[in-house]
Amino acid sequence: MVVLDAPRLLSTVVDVISSMGWLKPALEAMELTQMIVQACWGRDSYLRQVPHLDDDPISALAEAGVETPLDILSMEDEDREKIIQVTSRQMADIARFCNAYPNIEVNYEIEDEDEISAGEAVTMVATLQREEDEDDETKDATTDKSRVVVNAPLFPGTKTEGWWLVVGDPATNALLAIKRVNLGSKANVKLDFAAPDTPGKHKFVLNLMCDSYMGCDQEYEFEINVGEAAEEE
């Protein structure tokens, strides 16, 4: 019962931390949510999430350069079956998990990035696109394209996949903007944050964080050039 409620409680923890503007603690709370859902520690291999994989095949896969569930899909069938020696039913479970593992393409842009003045609002528009194999019959079907059910064999209930988009400044540990996203096939997200008060070039990061799977988070560094504050008429 505690594990079942933990993701919802941790989502509230993220909200509280975000309201304080703390970047690193917010990201760590998001990562903890992933660990709870997949019954793994952050120090574990990302392959630990995959059903029926214990220490020996995980070590052998790592030696073969396989680091994530997506890498398992890229292997030749003969090599995969040689390392992962399981029954056909167990291999089907592995394939189902790996095909459910999210592969998200992220594109983003800053609106009017050549006209940003000190202290003014900055708007980022991000597009999230899930890469899917339409012919894959092992993927779990969902009735609502915007609500994707997580493949979590050890979670004691049904979990819906969720994401956070976060803009932050790692140098000052400042969380500047955050948006909760339910991502089906595609989502367009707008994030607003304030430009620094100091003119010049400033570096920030855009983080895409999952609340259900480990290893699929993404981080992008970007830079904005802030001009002098506009004079009031």
Protein Blocks (a to p, Z undefined) as FASTA:
>chain_A
ZZmmmmmmmmmmmmmmmmnopaklmmmmmmmmmmmmnopafkbcfklmpghiafklmmmm
mmnopabfklmmmpcfklmmmmmccdfklmmmmmmmmmmpccdddddddehkllccehia
cdddddddddddfklmkbccdfblklccdddfkbgcdcddddddddddfknopafbdcdd
ddfkbccddddddddfbgcddddddddddfkbghiaccdddddddddddddZZ
